[in-house]
């Protein structure tokens, strides 16, 4: 994936999954993976946008929403739940 060429996963992460996250809200959100050492993944996702990305199967996607006091984590989703191979991820929005 072109965006991940800028910050690829370290080579020792062999087991990766192709994931899809759909922003089913009416707000712009920021998604972030923070539980993978030596790797930074953060993207802005617009309403109804689909984000395809590869991540280690143990990664967790944090959903950050803007609030009056800054940003807050509104959800944490295991990446293996977002795996395209494990469900029809391209059809179901994850809020």
N, C-alpha and C positions, 0 to 999 in steps of 0.2 A: 504494500500500500504506500502510495507516494508520501503521505504525511508522516508515516513512521520511518521513512528513510532519514528524516532529519534527526530523529532520536531513537535509533533502533534498540531493541531489547538486547541485553548482554547475552553473549553466546551460550552461557550455561543454562539458559531457559529453553529446554528442548521441547517440552510439552506445551504447545500453544493452541489456543482455540480462536476461531474466527467468530467474532461477536457482532451483534447488531443491537443498537439502542435507538429507540424512536422517542423523540420528545413529543409526547401527546398533550402537552400543556399549551397555554397561549402565551407563555413567557419564554424569554431567552434564558437558558441555564448554562452552567459550566459543569462539565463532568471531569472527574479526576480519578486516577488510580494512584494511591499513595502507599499501598502495602507491598510494593515490589521494590526491594533494595536495588540501588544503582540504576534506577530508571524513573524518568519523569514523564507522565502522560496527562495532558490537560487540554481540553477542547471546549470551544463555545458551540452550543447546539441550539439552533433556532426552532421556533414552533413548527411541529410536523416534519422536522428534518430527521433523516435516518443517518446514523453514524455507524459505519463499518470500521472495525479495528481488530487487530490481533493482540492477544494478551496471554500471559501464562494462565493455565486453568485454575490456579489458586488466587488469581487477582480479584479484587473487589472494586466495582465502579461506584464512586461517590457522586451523588447528584447534589449540586450546590445551587440554591436559589437566592436571588437578591431579596433582602428584607429592608425595613427601615433602619435597622441597626447594622447593616452590612450584609454578609452572606451567611447562610446557614446550610448545614447538610440536611437535606430533606429525605434522603434515602441512601441506602448502601445495598448494591445488588451484586451477588457473586457472578463473576464473568462466565462460569460454566452454565449458569441459568440463561445468559444472553447468547449462548452458543447457537449458531445457525444449525449445526448438526443435531442439537438436542430438542429443538422446537421450531415452529414456524415463526421465527423472530422477525421476518420481514413483513409479516401481516398484522402483528399485535403490538400496539403502542404500550410502552412501559412508562407509567407516570411517575 
